[in-house]
Amino acid sequence: MADKSEAFDGILLSIATQHEGGVQDLLDTFFSFLCRKTDFYTGAGIQAAEKLLMEKFNKYKIKADQETAKKKAEIEERERKMKERREKEMKQQLEEEQKKEALEPKIKELTDEEAAEMMEQQRKKQEESSKEVAKVASNEVVDSTKKDEGEDPEDAGKLKPNAGNGCDLPNYRWTQTLSDIEVIT
């Protein structure tokens, strides 16, 4: 039966393409033909014609639904496989990058331009940190002079020692003790 139905596809497609109104015009032409050239409406009665029409409509509706579901499942399967393949490729690429990083030497040789740029960056960092230390130290000196206004004028502007007879700076702290000193008399 499928071969017989497909045998008329060429003719029906030719007829369908000649209708500018689409499916509505095609159906209008088909039912007009049944009315004019057959006994479809008058032969077995209107109820029988409607029943036959609905049976054929429902038969092909079920086939169309099945075909649509099948196509949708194929598309979803294709998309799932593509997603899995992309994830696998990304994972593989990440692993290759990690292997390359592991194989690269820990010490990297720099070009003269890279070395000069690196030295410039280090110099700027040192300048910034030394400015910061000087700023903090000067703030401490100012603070200590305000606190120690009653002390000797010779000690003005000097850093005051911490509890361990050393000094506290922003990034460094040191102390000294007298326990290691020998007193010879």
Secondary structure, 3 states (H helix, E strand, C coil): CHHHHHHCHHHHHHHHHCCCCCHHHHHHHHHHHHHHHCCCCCCCCHHHHHHHHHHHHHHHHHHHHHHHHHHHHHHHHHHHHHHHHHHHHHHHHHHHHHHHHHHCCCCCCCCHHHHHHHHHHHHHHHHHHHHHHHHHHHHHHHHHHHHCCCCCHHHCCCCCCCCCCCEECCCCEECCCCCCCCCCC
